C-alpha cells in the first residue's frame, strides 16, 4: 500500500496566496512525486451532514470566498455546542470531487491529486479551544493517514499518527514589534507544537537555530528540509519576449526599466527603508511594489503617501500594485532589472529563490536566512542602514556586468533548493517518524 501524508489546507484556502500557501502546495505536490498519496485537511464551514454533492459545492463556494456569514444567534449556538464537544475531538470527513463543479480556476491553489478532507470550522474551533484549555484539539480519521504534516503552527493534532509541525520562523518572538500576533498565545502555541510533534520541520538553518535556542529543543528533533519551488517551470509557458510584452502592455513598464519588490507591505518587509533608499539614490530606474497593505502599512508607506500629496513628481518613479495574479507576477520578475528584498528577517525568503530561478539579479538583506539562501549570488545589505540599501541599488543599477554575473550565479545557486533534493529530505523525515528513530 502507498504511504499517505496529510497536510492542512489552512493557507491554501486564502483568497490571495502567501508564502506558506506556496509551501503547502509544493509540499503536497512533492509528496505525490515521491509516489505517495497526499491528503489535505481544511476547516471550511461545511457540515458533515451534507450529502456528497452539497459538500463539493460548499467547498468550492468556500474557496471562492462567497460563503455566507452566519448570524449572531447561529454563532452563539455553535460556540455553546463547541464548548462541550471540543474536548472529545472531531472526525474528519471526505469531500468527494465528482467533477460536477467547475473548478479549474482553483488549479493553481489546489495540490495535484490530493484527496480533500474537512472538519467544520476546524481552525477557528482549535484556536478557541487552545485559548481556553491550552491543549491541542484532537482530530480523528476513519482510516488515518500515515503522517500528519501541519504546514503552519496550528493547535490541532491527529490522533494515533505521527504529527509534524512546520515552523517557518520565529519572527513574532524575534521581532515582536513587527507583527500583530498575540505574543503570549504564539509562544504557548510554539511550545505546544514542540510537545505534540514527533518532529519539528523548518526551512532554514537560521530558523532551526532560533527554535533550538529559544525553546531548548534537542537538535535531532528539528529537521531543516529547506523549501522548494519550481517557478522556472511555470515560466516555460511563455518566452521571455512574450513576458516582456505582457508587462509592457498591462503595466506600462519597459523591460529592465524597474526594480521589483513583491510581498506584503508590513513592518517586517522593510518597505519604508527601501522607498527612502530608492528616492535618495535618484535613479532613472523605477521601483515597482506588488503587495497588499497589511498591518502598520500606513507607517511603511508614510513617505510615499506624503510625496504623492505634494505632487512633486518624485512619486512617479514608484509604481504600486496591490496584487498580481501568479502568471503576471512571474512575468514581472522576468522583465525586472532586479528583485529587491531587504526584509528585516525571513525564515526562508521565497522571493529571492524565485528570482534566482528565473535568472533575475537580486538584492537582499544580510539578516535572517536570506544570506543562507542567496549565498554569493546577490548583493546583501544591512536592512537597517538606508545608506547601505541605497549603495546596493546604485551598484545594481549602474553595473550591467554585475547583474549578468548575478543572473548566472543565481540560477546555479537556486539548484541547491531543487525538487530532487527537497524530496530526499522529506523522505528521510517521514522515514524517521514512521520507524521511531
N, C-alpha and C positions, 0 to 999 in steps of 0.2 A: 504493500500500500504506500501511496505517496505521503510524505510528511505534509502537515498543514500548519502554516504560520498565520495567525490572525493579527491584524493591526487595527488601530482605531481610526474612525473617519472624522475625528474632531475638527481638524483643519481642512480636510478635503471638502467639507460641507460649506466652507466660507465662500461667499459670492466672488470675492477678489482673492486670488491666490496669495499665499505667503511663502516665505522660505520653508517653513515647516510643512506646508501643503505639498510643495515640490519634493521635499524629503520623503514624505509619506507615500506619494505616488511612485517615486523611483524605488523606494524600498519594496513595495508590493510587486512592481514590475520585475525587479531583480530576484525576488523570491520565486516568481514564476519561471524566470530564466534558469534558476537552479534545478528546475524540474519538479518543484513542489507546488502545492496549492496555496493560494493566498485568499484569506477572507478579510472583509472589512466590517467593523462593528461601529454603527452610527448611533446617534441619540436623537433621532427625528421624533417629532410629536405624533407618532403612529401607534395606534392601539393594536395589541396582538389579537384582538377580537375581529379585526378586519379580515375579509377574505383576501385571497392572494392577489387578485386584480386591483382591489382597492389599496392594498399595501403598496403595490408597484406605482399606482397613480399618485398616491400620497407622498411616496418617497421622492419622485421627480418634482412634484409640487414644492416640496421642502427644499430641494437643491436649487430650484429656480427662484426661491425667495418669495413665493406667492402664498404660502400657507397663512391662514387667517390667525390673528391673535385672539386668544381666549379672553373672556370677561373676568372681572374680579371675583365673582361668585364661583365660577368654574375653577379658577386658580386656587381659591381658598379650599374648595372641596378636594382638589388634587393634593395640596400641601398636607391636609389632615390625613388623607389616606396614605400618603407617602411617609408620614411620621411613624405610623405603626408598621408599615410594610418594609421599609428600607433595611432595618436590621436583619431581616431574613433573606435579603438579596433579591435579585431579579433574574428572570430567564430570558436569554436572547432568542429571538425568533427570526426565521429567514424571510427575506423579501425577494420572492422569485422574480426573475426577469423574463417575461414571456415574449417581449418584442412588440407588444401591443401599444406601448407608449413610445412615441418618437423621442429618442434620447441622444441623438448624435451630437447635439450642442454641448453635451457634457463629456464627450470623449477625452478632452484634454484634462479633465479633472478626475475621472474615474480610472483606477488602476485596471490594467488589462486582465481579463479572465478572472476577476476576483468575485467570489460569492459575497452577497451583501446580507448582513445580519443587523438587527436593530433591537435596542431597548428603549422604550418610550421615555423621552426627555432624560436620557442617561446622564449626560454630563452636568446638567443643572441639578439633578437629584443628587448626584455624587458630591458635588461641591457643598450643597446644603448639609448633607449627611456628615461630611468630613468636618465642616464648621461646628456642628453640634456635638459630635461624638469623638472627633479626632481619630476616626477609623476609616479605612478604605471600604467603599461599597462593594459587596460581593456580587458577582455575575456568574451565572451558570449557562452552559450549553447542553442540549440533549446529548450530542456527540461532540465533545470538546475538541478544539484544535490541539496540536502537539505543543505549541508555544503561543503565548500571547505577547506581542511586542507593541507596547504603547509608544507612540511616536512623539509624545509630549508628556510632561509631568501631569498626570491626572489621578485623582484619588479613587481609583477603581482597580479591582483585581479579579481575574477569572479564577474560579475555584478549581483546584485539582490539577492544574498545569503550571509549568514554569512561567513566571511573568518577568518580562524585561522592560525596563523603562529607559527611554532615551531622554537624557538631559543635555540640551544643546549648549547651554551656557548658564552661568550664574549671574547674569547682568543685574537682575533685581537686587542681588545682595552685594555684588562687587561695585556697582554704580547705582545705589538705591535712588538717587535723585533724578535718574533718567527714565524711570518707569512709574506707572500708576498702580502697580501691583500692591496689594496689602502685604507688606514685607513679613509680618509675623505669620500670616497664613502661608505665604510662599515658603518660608523657612521650614515650617512644620510639614508642608507638602513634600519638599525635597527629602526630609528625613523619613517620611512615610514611604516614598519611592525606594529609598535605600533599604528600609526594613522589610518591605513587601516583595522586592525584586530579587530574583536569583542572581541577576547581573544588572549593572547599570551600563547602558550603551551611551557613548558620546561621540563627538565628531571632530575632535582635535586633541592634540597633546596638551594644549593650553587649558582646555575645558577639563580634561582628565585631571590635571594637576590642581585646578581650582576645587573640584569636587573632593579629591583625596585630602587636600589640606584643610578645607573649610569644615568637612564633616568627618574627618578621621576615618576614611574608608580604606580597607586593605586594597592595595593596588590590583590584586588579582581579580577583584570583584568589579572593576571598571574596565570596560573594553572600548577602545577607540577604533571605530570602523572607518573613520572619515566619512565623506559623503560623495556620492556620485551623481552626476547629471550629464546627459549627452545632448547638450544644446547644439553641438555641431551637426548631429544627425537631423535635427529639426531644420537647420539652415539649408540642408541639401535640397529642400523643396523649391528653393529659388536660387538663381545665380546672384553673385554679388551685384551685378549691374541691375538686375530686377529689384533687389533690395534697396539699392540707392535711389532708383526711380520711384519706388514706393514711398520712401522717406521724403523725397523732394515734393512728390505730388500731394501727399497727405499733410505733411508737417511744414512744408516750405523751407526745408533745410537742405543745403547742398552737401554732398559727400565730403567728409573730413573737415567740415567747417565748424564743428562744435565738440565740446567736451560733454559727456553724458554721465549723469548721476541717476540711479534708479533705486528706489526703496522708500519706505515710509518716512514722512517728514516729522521727525520726533527728535528729542534731545540726543539720544544715543548715536544717531546717524550724522550729527555734526554739520548739518546743512548751513547753519548760520555762519560758522567759520569758513566754510567752503565759499559761500557767497562773498564774504568780506575779502577773502584772499583773491578770489577771481576779479572782483572790482578793483582791488589795489593793483593787480597785475596790468590792467589796461591793455588787454589783448584784443586783436581783431576777431579771434575765435569766440564763438558764442558758448554759453552754458545752458544745457538742456537738463531740466529736472523732471523726472517722471515719478510721481508718488503722491499719494493722498495725504492730506493734512491730518495728523494724529494728535495725541496728547501733547500740549505745550507747543504746538506748531506755530502759534502766533509769536512766541518768543523766537523761534528759529527763523521766522520769516519777517521779523520786525524791520530789519534794514532794507530788505527788498520792498516791503509794503510802503515804507516812508519814501523811498526813491520814486516809486510809482506815483505816489500822491503829488510829488513835486514836479512830475513830468519833465525831469531833467534830461531824459534820453538815455541815461546810463542803464535803466531797467530794460531797455530794448534789446540788450545783449543777452538777457536771461529769458528763456522760454520755459514755461511751467505747464505740464500736463498732469492732471491728477490720476490718469490711468491710461495704459496702452495694452490692448489685447496681446497675448503672448506672441503671436506671429509678428505683429508690428514691433514689439519690443526687441525681438531678435534682429529685425531689420535695422532698428535704431542703433543697436550695439554694433552691428557690422559696418554701418556707414559712419560711425563716430571717429573723430581723430583719436580719442582715448576715452576710456571709462575711468571716472574719478570717484573714489570711495574712501574718504578719510574718516571713517567711522571711529568713534571713541573706543569701542570694544565689540568684538564679534566672537561668537563661538566657532564659526567656520568662515563665513564670508563668501556666500554663493555668487554674488555679482562679479567678484574678481575671477573666480573659476570660470564662469560663463563667458566673460570677456576673453580670457586667455584661450579657451577652446575655440573661439571664433576668430582668433588672430588679431584682436583689438588690444593695443597697448593699455596699460593700467597705471594708475596712481592709487596707492592705498596707505593706510596709517601703519605705524610701527607698534601699535597696541593690540592686545588680544591675540587672536590666532592668525591675523592677516599676514604677518611676515612668514609664518609657517606654511601658509597656502601659496603665497606668491613667490617665495624664495628670492632669487636674484633677478626674476623676470618682471619686476615692477619698480617704480620709484616709491620708496617707503618714506613717509614724512611724519613728523610729530603732530598728532591731531589737535593738540592744544596750542600749537605755535602757528599763528596766522602767517607770519613771515615765511616759515618753512613750507607751508602749503603753497603760498604764492610762488616761491622759488621752484617748487616742483612743477607747478603749472607752466611756468615760464620755460623750464627746460623741455618739457614735453612739447610745448607749442613751437619752440624755435629749432629743435634738433630732429630733423627728419630721420637721420641715421639711427638715433636712439630709439625712435618709435619703431623703425624697421627691425631693430635688434630685439626689442621687447615683443614685437609681434611674433617673431620666430621662436624666441625662447619661451614665450608664454604657451604656445602650442605644445612644445616639448614638456614643459612643466606640468601642464594640465593632464598629461597622460598618466602621471602618478596617481591621479584620482579617477582613473578609468573604471569602467564597469567590471572588468575581469578581476581586478584587484579588490574591488568592493565586495564582489560575490564570494571571493575566498575568505575574506574577513567575516562576512555574515555566516558562511557555512561553519567556520571554526567556532563562532559564538554560539550558534544553535547546537552544535555537537556537544559543546561544553555543558550547556544547561540540561540537555537530554540524557547525557551519560553521568551527570552529577559530579563532573571533575571540577 
